Amino acid sequence: MFLMSVVIPLTVCLLNASAVHHIEPEILLSIISVEGGRVGAVSVNKNGSEDLGIMQINTHAWLPLVSNTFFAGNQQIANEKLTNDGCFNIYVGTWILSKAISEENGDVWEGVGKYHSKTPTYKYKYIEKVKKEYERIKSYR
């Protein structure tokens, strides 16, 4: 029963974020699956940055902007919300993806790659992983 009480609200959050930012929910699900994040997850990277929560939002790349946009510059609160508030994490991750897609002139897959990395090698490997997961998810329809 507990799992359902978590899954249903997060599904609603994902669908709302998808609608607000005009991104297919299956794209978001694919990214979440590839990232392997969850509520409370903190993954430490080689460069000392951390990837937070469900959508594994990177602290070096995004914490300053997220804290300034949503928390009057308070990085501690932003970090805690990104880590432990699944709905907020999904919303922010979708917002970041939307920005990346816009920066890539509306190309969704290029935006997906940029969500992960601006470095071409990492970007294109990530696109392939997410595309594969996207195709798997879409095959269930």
N, C-alpha and C positions, 0 to 999 in steps of 0.2 A: 504494500500500500504506500509506503514512504516513497518508493521510486516513482510511482504515478504522480504523487504530489509535487515532485520536482520536475518531471518530464513535461507535464501538461503546461505549466507556466512558461517554461523555457521554449516550448514549441510556439506558444502564443507570441513570445518575445521575438523569436526568429521570424515568424510570419509578419509581424508588425514592422520589424526592421527591413525585411525584404520589400514590403509594400512602400514604405517611406522612401527608400533609396532606389526603388525600381530595379532590384537585383533578384534573379530567380532564387527561390528558397533552396533549390537543389544545389546551386553553386555554394551557398552558405553552408549547407550540410556537408558538402564535399570538402570544403576548407576545414571545417570543424573535425571531420574524420581524419584528414591527412595530418592536421596539427596534433591530434591526439590529446587535446586539452580537456580540462574538466574544471568545475567550480573548485577553487582552492589550489589549483595547480600553479607551481612556480618552477620553471625550468631555467637553470643557469647555463648561459652560453660561454664559449671560450673567451670572448672579449669582456666578460664580466657583466654584461647586460642580463636581464631576466625576461622570459616570456611568461605572461600572466594569463591565467584563467582559461576558459573554454576555447577562445580563438587565439590564444598564445600571443597576446599583444606585447611587443617589445618595448622595454623601458627606455632604452637609449633613443630609439626612433620616435616614440610617441608619448612618453610620460609627461614631458614638459608641455606639449600642446594640449593633452587631455586635462592636465591639472589647471592650466590657464583658462581653458574653455569652459570647464564644468565646475571647478573648485577654487576659484580665485587664486590660483597658483599653488594650492596646497598639494604637494606631491605625495605626502603620506596618505592623505585621504584618497586621492586618485588611485594610488597603488593598491590600497585595501579594497576599494570598490571594484577595480579591474580584476583583482584576484578572487574575491569572494561573492560578488554580485553577478550571477550568471547572465541575468537580463541586461544589465548595464554593459557587461563585456561584449555580448552579442551586438548590442546597439552600436557601441564604439567600433568594434571590429567591422561591422557593416559600413559605418561612416568612413572608416579608413579605406576600405575596399572601394567605396564609391568615389572617394578622392583619387585613388589610384587609377580607376577606370577613366575618370575625367581627364587626368593627366596624360592618359594614353589615347586621347581623342575618342573615347567611347568604346574602345576595343576591350571587351570584357576579359578575354583570356590574357591579354597583355597586362591588364589591371590586376588580375589574379596573380600573375607572376611578380608584379611590382609590390603587391601586398606582402610577399615573402622577402624579396630582395631586389635591389636595383642592379646587382651584379648579374650580367647576362647568363653565365654558367648556372648559377643557382636559380635564377628566375625561370629559365626554360626547363630545368629539371622539375621544378615545382609545378609549373604549368602541366607537364605531362602526368605527374602524380594526381593532381586535382582533376584533370580531364578523365583519367582512368576511373577515379572514384565517382565522378559525375555520371559517366556512362553506366557504371554499375548501379547507381541509385536510380537513374532514369529507366533502366531495364525492368524495374519492378512495377512500372505503371501499367 
